Amino acid sequence: MATKSQHAPRYDKARSADINAAARLVTLAFAGSMEVSIRWIKANGLKNWRLVRDGRNVVACLRRIEMGQFFGGRRVSLIGIAGVATAPESRGRGHARMLMESCVREMHKDGAALGGLYASTQALYRQSGFEQAGHRFVARIPVARLAIGPKKRSIVALTEADQPRIVSCYQRFAPTHNGLLDRGEYIWKRIRERPDTKYLPYGVPGERGQLDGYLFMAQARDPQTMRQELILSDLVFHSADAARQLIAFLADFEPMADTLVFTGGPLHPILTLLPQQRFEVKLKEYWMLRIVNITKALQERGYSPAIGGSVVLRVTDDLIDANAGTWRLDVEAGEGRLRRVAGGSAVSCDIRGLAALYTGLLTPRQAAQIGLCAGDDRSLDALGAIFAGGTPWMGDQY
């Protein structure tokens, strides 16, 4: 007779024999097909999948995505979480929470600074220390409203051979916006194609052979009206001139297209260049972040070189003991240094509250209003100045 410990649910890495079981959970969670789920699991690398086993049964799964995220102009190591699914017949037994808590501990052991995800249910992920940390909005613009006067055209169609130039262009753009990803192949593949859609790249060549801007576009046609919707999976530029060329390129589709759609922040930089405010920007969702390693997160992040100062943080973390305690953050010349201290006037927060402050989604005073942190006015303002840097946003989903 098996003992109770032998049948206790356990966190484990996936093996080839688990593909169908994991695909079943993904299919039931996201209303897809077994064929697509199996292909997705295989394509994304079985080594990146984690499971909870209850006896011989796979009852929960997720996928880890190793990448980075930019804050303060610098890359911070990030492990994204996707494909979280539990067996419908096993829900309500704590398997999903065990899966997430075990994953957080593993990420800390592996040396990641941050964990990130998009949440179908916030309650589960908040139990594991995640909190809302940035936006993802959908912008819809009537193509007829894109006209901006005389058009300078130097747009070229790009090919696979141009991918290094595309990546280089993105790598110059992303650090200027808090929250954008340092993309790996998983994200770049999603930029180029989805299961039923391929996105074609077009670019603005620079004077020295580089790209000054680019976009990836798909055209969806309404079978009733035969009119098109232009859907962008990526939109990047480095100058107002490059942005205007991209706008003019899109405006030329007006005879057949009604609407331009893309994701980004609440104020994507291209929106400011439009001649009129005749567009809709709607919140799609908040992404959530978890400070996995407080020392790495605060020391890998960039800070304004114009800001210098110190603040004491008193942090609680129910999962990662190494994050808990009283810390002093010293910032000078764009660098942050974190060390343990015995005490002092401090901003107190749990690891969830720290995530919302870290990205700049909330100022410390705003976070204090909803109970995510507490402290005296001077300490709150000092921390707000240190973390200031613009609204965190992301166009990518993972």
C-alpha positions as CSV (number, residue, x, y, z in Angstrom):
1,M,0.0,0.0,0.0
2,A,1.4,3.4,-1.0
3,T,2.1,5.9,1.8
4,K,0.6,9.3,1.8
5,S,4.0,11.0,1.1
6,Q,4.3,8.9,-2.1
7,H,1.0,10.3,-3.4
8,A,1.5,13.9,-2.2
9,P,1.4,16.4,-5.1
10,R,4.9,17.4,-6.3
11,Y,6.4,20.1,-8.5
12,D,8.5,18.6,-11.3
13,K,10.1,19.3,-14.7
14,A,8.2,18.0,-17.8
15,R,9.3,14.9,-19.7
16,S,8.5,13.8,-23.2
17,A,5.9,11.4,-21.8
18,D,4.0,14.4,-20.3
19,I,3.4,16.2,-23.6
20,N,-0.1,14.9,-24.2
21,A,-1.2,15.4,-20.6
22,A,0.1,19.0,-20.5
23,A,-1.5,19.7,-23.9
24,R,-4.8,18.5,-22.5
25,L,-4.6,21.0,-19.7
26,V,-3.6,23.8,-22.0
27,T,-6.4,22.9,-24.5
28,L,-9.1,22.9,-21.8
29,A,-7.8,26.1,-20.2
30,F,-7.5,28.2,-23.4
31,A,-10.2,26.6,-25.6
32,G,-7.8,25.5,-28.3
33,S,-7.2,22.2,-29.9
34,M,-4.9,19.3,-28.9
35,E,-3.0,19.6,-32.1
36,V,-2.2,23.3,-31.6
37,S,-1.4,22.7,-27.9
38,I,1.0,19.9,-28.7
39,R,2.7,21.9,-31.4
40,W,3.1,24.9,-29.0
41,I,4.6,22.8,-26.2
42,K,7.1,21.1,-28.5
43,A,8.0,24.3,-30.3
44,N,8.7,26.2,-27.1
45,G,11.0,23.6,-25.6
46,L,9.9,20.9,-23.2
47,K,12.7,21.9,-20.9
48,N,10.8,25.1,-20.1
49,W,7.7,23.4,-18.9
50,R,6.9,22.7,-15.2
51,L,4.2,20.4,-13.8
52,V,2.4,19.4,-10.6
53,R,2.0,15.7,-10.4
54,D,-0.6,14.1,-8.2
55,G,0.4,10.5,-8.1
56,R,0.7,9.6,-11.8
57,N,-1.6,12.4,-13.0
58,V,-0.4,15.7,-14.4
59,V,-2.8,18.2,-12.7
60,A,-1.2,21.6,-13.4
61,C,1.4,23.1,-15.8
62,L,3.1,26.3,-16.9
63,R,5.8,27.5,-19.2
64,R,8.9,29.6,-18.2
65,I,10.3,32.1,-20.7
66,E,13.8,33.5,-19.9
67,M,14.2,37.1,-21.1
68,G,14.7,40.5,-19.7
69,Q,12.7,43.7,-19.0
70,F,13.9,47.3,-19.2
71,F,13.6,49.7,-16.2
72,G,15.5,52.9,-15.9
73,G,17.2,52.2,-19.2
74,R,18.7,49.0,-18.2
75,R,17.9,45.3,-18.6
76,V,16.7,43.4,-15.6
77,S,16.6,39.6,-15.8
78,L,13.1,38.3,-16.1
79,I,11.4,34.9,-16.3
80,G,8.0,35.2,-17.8
81,I,5.2,32.7,-17.0
82,A,2.7,31.5,-19.7
83,G,0.4,28.6,-20.3
84,V,-0.7,28.2,-16.6
85,A,-3.4,25.6,-16.6
86,T,-5.0,23.1,-14.2
87,A,-7.1,20.1,-14.8
88,P,-10.8,21.0,-14.5
89,E,-11.6,17.9,-12.4
90,S,-8.8,18.8,-10.0
91,R,-9.4,22.5,-9.4
92,G,-9.9,23.9,-5.9
93,R,-7.3,21.6,-4.4
94,G,-4.4,24.1,-4.3
95,H,-2.5,22.7,-7.2
96,A,-2.2,26.0,-9.1
97,R,-1.0,27.8,-5.9
98,M,1.6,25.0,-5.3
99,L,2.7,25.3,-9.0
100,M,3.2,29.1,-8.7
101,E,4.9,29.1,-5.3
102,S,7.3,26.3,-6.4
103,C,8.0,28.2,-9.6
104,V,8.8,31.4,-7.7
105,R,11.2,29.5,-5.4
106,E,12.9,27.9,-8.4
107,M,13.3,31.2,-10.2
108,H,15.0,32.6,-7.1
109,K,17.3,29.6,-7.0
110,D,18.1,30.1,-10.7
111,G,19.1,33.7,-10.1
112,A,16.3,35.6,-11.8
113,A,15.6,39.1,-10.6
114,L,11.9,39.3,-11.7
115,G,9.0,37.1,-12.6
116,G,6.3,38.4,-14.9
117,L,2.9,37.3,-16.3
118,Y,-0.5,38.2,-17.6
119,A,-3.2,37.1,-15.2
120,S,-6.5,35.4,-15.9
121,T,-7.2,35.6,-12.2
122,Q,-5.3,38.1,-10.0
123,A,-6.1,36.4,-6.7
124,L,-4.0,33.3,-7.5
125,Y,-1.0,35.3,-8.5
126,R,-1.2,37.8,-5.6
127,Q,-1.0,34.8,-3.3
128,S,2.4,34.1,-4.8
129,G,3.7,37.8,-4.5
130,F,2.7,39.2,-7.9
131,E,1.1,42.6,-8.3
132,Q,-0.2,44.8,-11.1
133,A,2.9,46.6,-12.5
134,G,2.2,48.0,-15.9
135,H,-0.3,48.4,-18.8
136,R,-1.1,46.9,-22.1
137,F,-3.6,49.0,-24.1
138,V,-5.2,48.5,-27.6
139,A,-5.2,51.5,-29.9
140,R,-7.7,51.7,-32.7
141,I,-7.3,54.5,-35.3
142,P,-9.4,55.2,-38.3
143,V,-7.0,54.9,-41.3
144,A,-8.6,58.0,-42.9
145,R,-7.4,60.0,-39.9
146,L,-3.7,59.1,-40.5
147,A,-3.2,61.7,-43.3
148,I,-0.4,64.1,-42.1
149,G,0.3,66.2,-45.2
150,P,3.1,65.8,-47.7
151,K,4.5,62.3,-47.7
152,K,8.2,61.4,-47.8
153,R,8.5,57.8,-48.7
154,S,11.5,55.6,-48.2
155,I,9.7,52.5,-46.7
156,V,11.1,49.2,-47.9
157,A,9.8,45.6,-47.5
158,L,12.0,43.6,-45.1
159,T,13.0,40.0,-45.2
160,E,14.3,37.4,-42.8
161,A,17.8,38.6,-43.7
162,D,16.9,41.9,-42.1
163,Q,16.1,40.4,-38.7
164,P,19.5,41.6,-37.2
165,R,18.7,45.1,-38.2
166,I,15.2,44.8,-36.8
167,V,16.5,43.6,-33.5
168,S,19.1,46.3,-33.4
169,C,16.4,49.0,-34.0
170,Y,14.3,47.5,-31.3
171,Q,17.2,47.4,-28.8
172,R,17.7,51.1,-29.2
173,F,14.0,51.8,-28.7
174,A,13.1,49.5,-25.8
175,P,15.4,50.9,-23.0
176,T,13.7,54.3,-23.4
177,H,10.4,52.9,-22.1
178,N,9.9,51.3,-18.7
179,G,8.4,47.8,-19.0
180,L,9.4,46.8,-22.6
181,L,11.0,43.4,-22.9
182,D,14.5,42.4,-23.9
183,R,13.0,39.9,-26.3
184,G,14.2,36.3,-26.8
185,E,13.2,34.1,-29.8
186,Y,9.9,33.2,-28.1
187,I,8.7,36.8,-28.3
188,W,10.2,37.5,-31.7
189,K,8.4,34.5,-33.1
190,R,5.1,35.9,-31.8
191,I,6.0,39.2,-33.6
192,R,6.4,37.4,-36.9
193,E,3.5,35.0,-36.7
194,R,0.6,33.6,-34.8
195,P,-1.1,30.3,-35.5
196,D,-3.3,31.7,-38.2
197,T,-1.6,35.0,-39.1
198,K,1.8,36.1,-40.5
199,Y,3.0,39.6,-40.0
200,L,5.0,41.2,-42.7
201,P,7.8,43.7,-41.8
202,Y,8.4,47.1,-43.4
203,G,11.2,49.5,-42.4
204,V,12.6,53.0,-42.7
205,P,16.3,52.7,-43.7
206,G,18.7,55.1,-42.1
207,E,21.7,56.8,-43.7
208,R,24.2,54.3,-42.5
209,G,22.4,51.1,-43.3
210,Q,20.5,50.8,-40.0
211,L,16.8,51.0,-39.6
212,D,15.3,54.2,-38.1
213,G,11.9,52.5,-37.7
214,Y,9.9,49.5,-38.7
215,L,6.5,47.8,-38.2
216,F,5.1,44.3,-38.6
217,M,1.6,44.2,-40.2
218,A,-1.1,41.8,-41.1
219,Q,-4.2,42.6,-43.1
220,A,-7.6,41.1,-42.0
221,R,-10.5,41.4,-44.5
222,D,-14.2,41.5,-43.5
223,P,-16.0,39.0,-45.7
224,Q,-19.2,41.0,-45.6
225,T,-17.8,44.5,-46.5
226,M,-14.5,43.4,-48.1
227,R,-12.9,46.2,-46.1
228,Q,-9.6,45.7,-44.2
229,E,-8.3,46.0,-40.7
230,L,-4.5,46.7,-40.4
231,I,-3.1,44.8,-37.4
232,L,0.4,45.6,-36.1
233,S,2.3,43.2,-34.0
234,D,5.2,45.7,-33.5
235,L,5.8,49.4,-34.1
236,V,9.2,51.0,-33.4
237,F,10.9,54.2,-34.5
238,H,13.8,56.5,-33.4
239,S,12.8,59.9,-34.8
240,A,9.7,61.9,-35.6
241,D,10.7,61.7,-39.3
242,A,10.7,57.9,-39.2
243,A,7.4,57.8,-37.4
244,R,5.8,60.1,-39.9
245,Q,7.0,57.9,-42.7
246,L,5.4,54.9,-41.0
247,I,2.2,56.8,-40.6
248,A,2.2,57.9,-44.2
249,F,2.8,54.3,-45.3
250,L,-0.2,53.1,-43.3
251,A,-2.4,56.0,-44.6
252,D,-1.9,54.8,-48.1
253,F,-4.0,51.8,-47.3
254,E,-7.1,54.0,-46.8
255,P,-8.8,53.0,-50.1
256,M,-9.3,49.5,-48.8
257,A,-8.7,49.7,-45.0
258,D,-10.9,51.3,-42.3
259,T,-9.0,50.7,-39.0
260,L,-5.4,50.4,-37.7
261,V,-5.0,48.3,-34.5
262,F,-1.9,47.9,-32.3
263,T,-1.0,47.4,-28.7
264,G,1.1,49.5,-26.4
265,G,0.9,52.0,-23.6
266,P,-1.8,54.4,-22.8
267,L,0.1,57.0,-24.8
268,H,2.2,55.2,-27.4
269,P,4.7,57.8,-28.8
270,I,3.2,57.6,-32.3
271,L,-0.2,58.9,-31.1
272,T,1.3,62.3,-30.2
273,L,2.3,62.8,-33.9
274,L,-1.2,62.2,-35.3
275,P,-3.0,65.4,-36.6
276,Q,-6.1,64.8,-34.5
277,Q,-7.3,63.0,-31.4
278,R,-9.7,60.8,-33.4
279,F,-8.7,57.4,-32.0
280,E,-9.6,55.0,-29.2
281,V,-7.2,53.8,-26.6
282,K,-8.6,51.1,-24.4
283,L,-7.1,49.1,-21.5
284,K,-6.6,45.5,-22.6
285,E,-5.0,44.3,-19.3
286,Y,-2.5,45.0,-16.6
287,W,0.6,42.8,-16.5
288,M,1.8,41.6,-13.2
289,L,5.3,41.5,-11.7
290,R,7.1,39.7,-8.9
291,I,10.3,40.7,-7.3
292,V,12.1,37.4,-7.1
293,N,15.5,38.6,-5.9
294,I,15.3,42.0,-4.3
295,T,19.1,42.6,-4.4
296,K,19.3,41.8,-8.1
297,A,16.1,43.6,-9.0
298,L,17.2,46.9,-7.3
299,Q,20.8,46.7,-8.5
300,E,20.3,45.6,-12.1
301,R,17.7,48.4,-12.6
302,G,18.8,51.8,-13.9
303,Y,18.1,55.1,-12.2
304,S,18.2,58.7,-13.4
305,P,21.8,60.0,-13.1
306,A,20.2,63.3,-12.1
307,I,18.9,61.7,-8.9
308,G,20.9,60.8,-5.8
309,G,19.8,59.7,-2.4
310,S,19.0,57.0,0.0
311,V,15.8,55.3,1.3
312,V,15.2,52.5,3.8
313,L,12.8,49.7,2.8
314,R,11.2,47.3,5.3
315,V,10.0,44.4,3.1
316,T,8.0,41.3,3.9
317,D,8.0,38.2,1.7
318,D,6.2,35.0,2.7
319,L,7.9,32.8,0.1
320,I,11.5,34.0,-0.2
321,D,13.1,34.6,3.2
322,A,16.2,36.2,1.5
323,N,14.0,39.1,0.3
324,A,12.6,39.9,3.7
325,G,14.1,42.4,6.1
326,T,15.2,46.0,6.3
327,W,17.3,47.3,3.4
328,R,18.9,50.6,2.5
329,L,18.9,51.6,-1.1
330,D,21.6,54.1,-2.1
331,V,21.3,55.7,-5.6
332,E,24.1,57.7,-7.2
333,A,25.2,58.3,-10.8
334,G,22.5,56.0,-12.2
335,E,23.5,53.1,-10.0
336,G,21.6,51.5,-7.1
337,R,23.3,49.6,-4.2
338,L,21.3,47.6,-1.7
339,R,22.5,46.5,1.7
340,R,20.9,45.3,4.9
341,V,20.6,47.7,7.8
342,A,19.3,47.4,11.4
343,G,16.6,50.0,11.2
344,G,15.7,53.6,10.7
345,S,12.8,55.6,9.2
346,A,11.5,53.4,6.4
347,V,8.9,52.7,3.7
348,S,7.2,49.5,4.7
349,C,5.7,47.2,2.1
350,D,5.2,43.5,1.2
351,I,6.8,42.1,-1.9
352,R,3.6,42.8,-3.9
353,G,3.6,46.5,-3.1
354,L,7.3,46.7,-4.0
355,A,6.5,45.5,-7.5
356,A,4.1,48.3,-8.2
357,L,6.6,50.9,-6.9
358,Y,9.6,49.4,-8.7
359,T,8.1,49.8,-12.1
360,G,6.6,53.2,-11.5
361,L,3.0,52.1,-12.0
362,L,2.2,53.8,-8.7
363,T,4.0,56.5,-6.8
364,P,4.6,55.7,-3.1
365,R,1.9,58.1,-2.0
366,Q,-0.6,56.5,-4.4
367,A,0.4,53.1,-3.2
368,A,0.0,54.1,0.4
369,Q,-3.6,55.2,-0.3
370,I,-4.5,51.6,-1.2
371,G,-2.5,49.9,1.5
372,L,0.4,48.7,-0.6
373,C,3.0,50.6,1.4
374,A,3.4,52.9,4.4
375,G,5.9,55.5,5.5
376,D,6.5,59.1,6.5
377,D,6.1,61.7,3.8
378,R,9.9,62.3,3.4
379,S,10.6,58.6,2.9
380,L,7.7,58.2,0.5
381,D,8.8,61.2,-1.6
382,A,12.5,60.0,-1.6
383,L,11.4,56.6,-2.9
384,G,9.1,58.2,-5.5
385,A,12.0,60.3,-6.9
386,I,14.2,57.3,-7.1
387,F,11.7,55.2,-9.0
388,A,10.3,57.9,-11.2
389,G,10.7,57.2,-14.9
390,G,7.4,57.2,-16.9
391,T,4.4,55.0,-17.2
392,P,5.4,51.3,-17.5
393,W,3.8,49.6,-20.6
394,M,4.3,46.7,-22.9
395,G,3.0,45.9,-26.3
396,D,4.0,42.2,-26.2
397,Q,2.0,39.4,-24.6
398,Y,3.4,36.1,-23.5
